[in-house]
Amino acid sequence: MGGKREKPKDIVLKLRQIEVLHGQGMPVADAVRQVGITQQSYYRWRRQYGGMSRSQLKRLKELE
């Protein structure tokens, strides 16, 4: 049974939260766990959406 799918804007928000927590000195594994995702999802999302802003997501969605 699969989990729920995150929307791209939610993914970017979670990636930013993890960046903030990691910047405050928390290990990535703990930050990922606190946000509520797996490390595998984090690294996959970071590869796909890393560095994107909301305006870039809007443009990506329009192009699709």
Secondary structure per residue as TSV (DSSP state, phi and psi in degrees):
chain	resnum	aa	ss	phi	psi
A	1	M	-	360.0	127.3
A	2	G	-	-86.4	160.1
A	3	G	-	-85.0	-174.6
A	4	K	-	-80.5	150.5
A	5	R	-	-88.1	134.9
A	6	E	-	-86.3	146.0
A	7	K	-	-82.5	152.2
A	8	P	H	-55.2	-37.8
A	9	K	H	-67.0	-33.6
A	10	D	H	-69.9	-36.2
A	11	I	H	-62.9	-46.6
A	12	V	H	-62.5	-39.5
A	13	L	H	-62.3	-44.3
A	14	K	H	-67.1	-38.0
A	15	L	H	-61.9	-40.1
A	16	R	H	-66.9	-39.9
A	17	Q	H	-61.1	-41.4
A	18	I	H	-66.2	-39.9
A	19	E	H	-59.2	-43.4
A	20	V	H	-63.9	-47.7
A	21	L	H	-62.8	-40.4
A	22	H	H	-67.2	-36.7
A	23	G	H	-66.4	-25.4
A	24	Q	T	-84.1	2.7
A	25	G	T	103.6	2.4
A	26	M	-	-82.1	136.0
A	27	P	-	-60.7	150.8
A	28	V	H	-58.1	-41.3
A	29	A	H	-60.0	-41.5
A	30	D	H	-71.4	-38.7
A	31	A	H	-64.5	-42.2
A	32	V	H	-63.1	-43.3
A	33	R	H	-64.1	-38.3
A	34	Q	H	-67.5	-36.5
A	35	V	H	-73.2	-26.3
A	36	G	T	101.8	28.4
A	37	I	-	-128.5	173.0
A	38	T	-	-91.0	161.0
A	39	Q	H	-64.0	-36.2
A	40	Q	H	-61.1	-44.4
A	41	S	H	-63.7	-41.5
A	42	Y	H	-57.7	-51.0
A	43	Y	H	-68.6	-33.9
A	44	R	H	-66.5	-46.4
A	45	W	H	-65.1	-39.0
A	46	R	H	-63.4	-38.5
A	47	R	H	-66.6	-38.4
A	48	Q	H	-83.7	-43.7
A	49	Y	H	-113.3	-0.7
A	50	G	T	-56.3	131.2
A	51	G	T	83.1	1.0
A	52	M	-	-84.8	144.5
A	53	S	-	-101.8	175.1
A	54	R	H	-64.1	-36.3
A	55	S	H	-66.4	-36.3
A	56	Q	H	-68.2	-34.5
A	57	L	H	-65.6	-40.0
A	58	K	H	-59.9	-45.2
A	59	R	H	-64.3	-41.3
A	60	L	H	-61.5	-42.2
A	61	K	H	-65.8	-37.6
A	62	E	H	-65.8	-37.6
A	63	L	H	-70.2	-30.5
A	64	E	-	-72.3	360.0
